[in-house]
Amino acid sequence: MTTQENQFDRIALLQGTLDLLILKTLVLGPCHGQGVAREIQRRSEDVFLVDHGSLYVALQRLEDKGWINAEWGVSENNRKARFYRLTAKGREHLVEKTGEWRRLTRAMGLILDAGSELQVEEG
Amino acid sequence: MFRRKRSKEDFAAEIEAHLELEAEELRREGLSEDEAQWKARREFGNVRAAEERFYVKGRWVGLDKFFRDLRFGFRSLRQSPGFAVTAILTLALGIGANTAVFSVMNAVLLKTLPVADPGRLVYLRTSNPPRGTGTIDSNETFSYAVYDALRQEQGALTPVMAYVPLSGSKVAVRYGTEPEEAEGEMVSGTFFSGLGVSLPRGRGFSQQDEADHAPMAVISYNYWTRRFARDPGVLGKTLFVNGVGMTIVGVAAEGFEGVEAGMSTDFWLPLQDRPELNAWGNPLEDGKNYIADPKWWCLRLIGRLAPGAARAQAVAQLEPVFESAAYIGLGSPKDGAKPPVLSLTDAKSFPGYDAQYGNPLRMLMAMVGLVLLIALANVVMLLLARNAARQREFSVRLALGAGRGELFRQLLIESLILVTAGGGLAWVFAEMATRLLGQWAEIESSLAPDRTVLLFTLGVLALAGLLFGLAPLRVALAGGAELALKTSAATSNADAGKSRAGRIIVALQMTLCLVLLVGGGLLIRSLRNLENTPLGMKVDGLVVFGVKPNFRSVPEGKEFYANLMSKLRVLPGVESVTVMDERLGSWWSNNSAMRVDGRLPEETNGASRTVRWNVAGPDFFGTLGVPVLAGRDFADSDTAKSPMVGIINEEFARRFLPNVNPLGHTFGPDLGPPIAVTIVGVVKDHKYRSIDEEPLPMAWYMYAQIPVVGAMNVEMRVHGAPLAILPAARKVVQGMDPNLPLIKPMTQRAQFDTTISRQVLFARLAGFFGILAVVLVATGLYGTLAYRVSMRTAEIGVRMAVGARRGQVVWMILKDSLMLTAAGVVMGVPLAMLVGRALASALYGVKPLDVASYLLAVAAVALVALAASAVPAGRAASVDPMRALRAE
């Protein structure tokens, strides 16, 4: 019971980012879960190591929210897989969230780079 | 979202697919088959955990837990079926009785008239009609002249509506060929529109219909259902009422059955103006019907207050109109005569019901309330006992890490199961009980539980559920986790403090039980007295029915009855036949002052001069079996041509002709035609209206000699089963007029019994609830004692091992319950005395402090206590000391 609760906490921390990463990955086209995981890993230059269990729960959550939909299909190497596709609603959400992230990272950057602020004043 | 579209199998398949895809990719990257499989799995992490997260995420977790608790609750109740069944039945009886009585009370006392905006409806009442009038009810009925004057007065009541039954009981109708009987009323043209009763089919009446006395009828939804099977084609068909054809033009809204208490009107006609359809089915008086006769106050009036008009304002406006209309046809009021005063009373609920059923119902409600208390206390005690026995289980669960919240939730769920099952069963009980109650009480309007009743029951159930969940929680938590470590039954259960609550509950139950038994006992003794009241006649073997023939003249009517009697007399098995105006034992009587030897008798200190009178046929007293003390009975030889004769009872002679031989003296009505009849007989006092009446002066006219004739009741004395004569009698009546049904045929005994039906019902119910209380208390006591004995097995074993004799052990157990009984009796007797005082008005021939009833109740309670203790005491005595100690 208790261990499970801790896991939830961790997901909660990751939730915003992971959702955004999944949606972004799906912009390129329909993809199955394993492909999404690989893609995130590859594009983040292996900085993000995606927990696969969390990934599938997140995919399900996004599907429940109507941001993506899914259907069983056949992969490029002829294996059965569940393919996810971004919905219009999901695309909207992605745009909105991306904007938020940009603002957030910029603000974080402004604060964390406070030292360079002086330089700017000087300059 | 309780359930998602996607199954957990589908999710598992997706993970499986992922693992394969990943392994394949790893293989391509150069890993061996086994390594790839292993690495894919390791990278994924815990597959099961992901699946569980998926499972948990898709649900409302609370609901899931709820179902789990529910399953657990069922399982744990199934382990003790005796407990579950007892608790559920106890609840069902307690709550069912309350629901039933409340639903009757709701229908009778609380429900409003099924009309639009009942808050603005008022009944019209009067203090006293002027002298010289005849009334149906001296406060509630008015003359047509008054109605006509009031309805023309604009601005106060818009409109004033009149309604009047076509008969005191039922009226002959015919639809097709078979004659039958139904309840009908004549009403104003404004009746339906003024009350705001909708007519889902057809139409109501208009003021023009009333003015034209249009031959049309509206039938009630109930009658439409019962008689016409909801045939929509009934509109436009003809319903013959007393032989007069009426076109059915509408069906009233479901649930509307008139505005009179206890009646269910089957059909309504606009006010009619013809001899066959006089108000109350009365014969014409001096050739006048209710419209033409301003001296007959027979219409009931109901009005709707005009918007903005206050009640006092309306009365002030109407009073002068009313006063002048009241004297129409009577001349100017005599000096000093009190003018009649008009008043308005709330028409929100049914009138008369409260007077008739109010007190008994409130009393019954209090009784069933006590029964409910006993029942709830029982279940609480059962739960306490059961949960105390499960303390080990709770402790183990606490020790294993269950939260107190979880324990509480589980207890609540168990009580929820009990309460739901008990409540469902209670509702079924209540449905059946109200149907029976309606039949017994002869209340024709619907008593079935409605939404208000449902809310009431749900409220009681919710309360019970919470109580049952909370009460045992204390015990469950009191143990704490450390109790699991103790293993001795003796140490874990010998906590005296906990059983004190149980003892108090049992003593209180005894108290309530005693109160119920005393109340029930008093009522049942009253009933015995009523049932054994001598009627003053040989009532067995008598059968009675009404006929309401139409005739053009009085002699024709007299001839009809003479013919009818002579035809009925020759039927096989018939001993004698007679007729009467008012039926005996029907609550009806003719009452008026009488002139004796030409003048009103002097009465000191304002004693009533009222004489009850009736119109009777030949051989009247012979047929009834009433002894003739002096003179003779009426005979066929008393005709319109022979001298007018009358008969009086002992009371009449004692009051108005004391110390003389009454034979040869005369009596006659105070008002109306100047008739004086010669007394030819004196009969023994006997009952007229009802069983519980006191002897009153009575007088009888001979039907063949008076100048009116109308509907009559036929009384027959037959050999064998009285009702078996009815088919033959029906054939005779219909041979004379195919339009005539037998109206309310029944034995005379049954007819008299209707006058105590309320008391019978009340007493039976009170007795039933008393017995129910006894049964509940007995089970409760038995349960508590049995549980206490089983808890004390070890202690008893020790006692016996150190030398206690079996008798001493039995006495120890019995003493316990006898002390509880004594405490209950001490508290119960004063309470019962209070209840007895409250019941006083419902008692007949029994004093509220009837010693026998109290002694019987105390004896019964003691007996219950002993009976309930016997088994546990016996069990205690048979404890084997060695085994009891070894069990430790």
Interface residues (C-beta under 8 A of the other chain):
Chain A: Q4 Q7 H32 G33 Q34 G35 R38 D51 H52 G53 S54 Y56 V57 Q60 R61 D64 S75 N77 R79 K80 A81 R82
Chain B: M1 R4 R6 F11 E14 I15 A17 H18 E20 L21 E22 E24 E25 E43 F44 G45 N46 V47 A49 A50 E52 R53 F54 K57 G58
